[in-house]
Amino acid sequence: MTDSLENFRRTHYSKEVKPEMKDQEVVLMGWIHEMRDLGGIIFVLLRDRDGVTQVTAPSKKISPELFEELKKLKKESVIAVKGRVQESGKAPGGVEIIPAELKLLSESKLPLPLDTTGNVHAEIDTRLDSRFIDLRKHNVSAIFKIKSRMLHSVRNFLESEDYTEVNTPKLVASATEGGTELFPITYFEREAFLGQSPQLYKQMMMASGFDKVYEIAPIFRAEEHDTLRHLNEVISIDVETAFTDHLDAMDILEKMVVNAITEVKNNCQDALETLEFNLQIPETPFPRIEYDEMVEMVNTAGVPMKHGEDMSRAAEKAMGDIMDGYYFITEWPTAIKPFYVMPNPENPVKSCAFDLMYKDLEISSGAMRVHNHDMLLNKLKEKGLNPDSFSRYLAAFEYGMPPHAGWGVGAERFTMTMTGLKNIRETVLFPRDRRRLTP
Amino acid sequence: MTDSLENFRRTHYSKEVKPEMKDQEVVLMGWIHEMRDLGGIIFVLLRDRDGVTQVTAPSKKISPELFEELKKLKKESVIAVKGRVQESGKAPGGVEIIPAELKLLSESKLPLPLDTTGNVHAEIDTRLDSRFIDLRKHNVSAIFKIKSRMLHSVRNFLESEDYTEVNTPKLVASATEGGTELFPITYFEREAFLGQSPQLYKQMMMASGFDKVYEIAPIFRAEEHDTLRHLNEVISIDVETAFTDHLDAMDILEKMVVNAITEVKNNCQDALETLEFNLQIPETPFPRIEYDEMVEMVNTAGVPMKHGEDMSRAAEKAMGDIMDGYYFITEWPTAIKPFYVMPNPENPVKSCAFDLMYKDLEISSGAMRVHNHDMLLNKLKEKGLNPDSFSRYLAAFEYGMPPHAGWGVGAERFTMTMTGLKNIRETVLFPRDRRRLTP
């Protein structure tokens, strides 16, 4: 078996090998992207994380043993090549490697379950079944480079704004919003659920004196949706801030969005180019449209919508046709928002809730919260929820709870806005939906 | 109701108010830590995230209405105070605030379920039941400031080492290691499980060309343990690196640990002082003790242990008595490590697995992995596991899988080493164990 790494270590990634490095010895490692055997000369395109380098093996310049080894190589096998850099006008990056040593680290079976050259179209389900191969395509890995950078920049921004990261439990005893969209778990002899949102926990943290908290973690929703915008497990970016209101929350959300987009634009140029997506840094402040105004706009666009209703998909699409980028919808009816949303003190039929939209896609929901215990208890009851199920949560409002506001952003939907992708499955390594639980 | 924030906003935190700010108008917000009403003068200690400031209200200097409002305040209520800074030799931080305006934002019920002054001892269960009050104590919040900083520095370190953050699913169709320590979920009409580790996913990512990945996310183990070192939901810091072996993995782990400790020591001085913990930056390289040598040390210490056995708690304690800080245990018997651990090629009875210990506490397990498909299949079968349950995972080893190595660090245990705490429950905001599912 020739699959041992031994003392071979990569010295460079493909994109780091430059013509200036002429005659330098390098060790490259990666997958065999393409092979051409012209008899007296073999060309191997070696692909690694960020690029491709040509290994050029003329039979006259290398040992017969090495030439034979190269001849036997198969597509998508993993190799390590030690060799010298040579300038080449024709090869990618203007360089080629003349090999001196080769290690076959892992041989690929053929045929592949999925094409890696990007020339053959594959359905999303076929791609997800063999996700590890799908991700070898640079236009797929680009999505996750952008998502990773986005998450990193969100965290750095929130830390710079003095937020503390918290980890709240995903195993919970009762529902956040009393909904039926929960996955039940057997927790030893008891029934428990998977957290559909850290909402109640981040609110309890507001009574702890932490003031500014964030969490980036999975949430789980047992929704039976089968759309391009829903999954049953996603990453939620959750923020809660004490001693502030919904207007402050919108400001920090807006800043976070612009900062993340700017960071992605500045740091993921290659990935954006690979995706052929022209990422625009949005202007601030984002337009703020009151709910009533939105209903008028939707109706004017020919989509029937009554005041007091939630947005239908058709209404979202109508707004998406009118609005080009990010915008807030504010002043939502209290009746269609969760119990913990603060009613507008001057007109309690309206609420201090907002949604952040990108075209026709809801990116975030947020609000100022009810912080008065008795009002919260009444609102729970009004929604038909059992206060006993919320006793630990309600207790946090009895011993000094500051006013607070916050929001949650769907990391995958946010990634969709930065990549131009239309199917949320594209933005998750191993998506979970109604039908898919593997790989 | 007087609970509205209106246009009041905090201008400073307690610790930011300095004697140099004499006569400056400030707005502080927080909880009433203590009250003293001496008749003609009222002292209010206002506590916020990082400190305490004295509000001094002499009846002669403030309006009668404000004096009456102050008189009525109760401990742990939430207030906002606008006032002027005055120097004071006796008050904390050398300053006091002479109030001009007061807002009662949230009134606390009395008596409190938990003392906040730190003078009354409470059992951990009582504290966890009212965690939101427990966290108001600066010696409790200090733990989570350290944990948050640790996580932040781990991420920054890994990003600086060119690692990409990944999010792998927590809803899985089969067990990672075939164990019985899984929480079952009802996933629509199917059975699924909660991920006990991202092991199989981070390995599949090695076949994708991402090369260096990390994930910081919850893991779930249905262990019936009732110890000071186990919980059923914890945060795991997972790293996997392609084209490297276990020695490389140990190096990166060691660097990550030292970097995180250094960052915590440099940025969390107040928190460490509050905890009265003298955090030491460990010297590198950490001692590396082979398994066989460890067995001898344990036996010499009077604790019986046979070669080939896993460490008992008594064995861990014996090692903890001998070793003062961090150390690796290497060359573990292949037979007691999971199927995906690479056997030592020169002596397959031993493996390329390591544990990182801190005194008597296991902080991390890691290894070079098997990357050869047929060897992996055989090892699965040897462990009595059904290869059909692992078909999607095994497929990733058939089409070019580079050699790789990695580890997982328990974020809570790592936090224990940075705080001197002995009960893992202290390091989790809302812990989950055999008995506890709330709050």
Interface residues (C-beta under 8 A of the other chain):
Chain A: M1 D3 S4 L5 R9 R10 M29 G30 W31 I32 R47 D48 R49 E76 S77 V78 A80 L105 S106 E107 S108 K109 L112 P113 D129 S130 R131 F132 I133 L135 R136 S141 F144 K145 K147 S148 L151 H152 R155 E159 T164 E165 V166 N167 T168 P169 K170 L171 V172 A173 F183 P184 I185 T186 Y187 F188 R190 A192 L194 Y201 M204 M205 A207 S208 G209 F210 D211 A217 P218 F220 A222 E224 N232 E233 I235 F243 T244 D245 P345 H371 N372 R392 Y393 A395 A396 F397 E398 Y399 G400 M401 P402 P403 A411 V428 L429 F430 P431 R432 R434 L437 T438 P439
Chain B: M1 D3 S4 L5 R9 R10 M29 G30 W31 I32 R47 D48 R49 E76 S77 V78 A80 L105 S106 E107 S108 K109 L112 P113 D129 S130 R131 F132 I133 L135 R136 S141 F144 K145 K147 S148 L151 H152 R155 E159 T164 E165 V166 N167 T168 P169 K170 L171 V172 A173 F183 P184 I185 T186 Y187 F188 R190 A192 L194 Y201 M204 M205 A207 S208 G209 F210 D211 A217 P218 F220 A222 E224 N232 E233 I235 F243 T244 D245 P345 H371 N372 R392 Y393 A395 A396 F397 E398 Y399 G400 M401 P402 P403 A411 V428 L429 F430 P431 R432 R434 L437 T438 P439
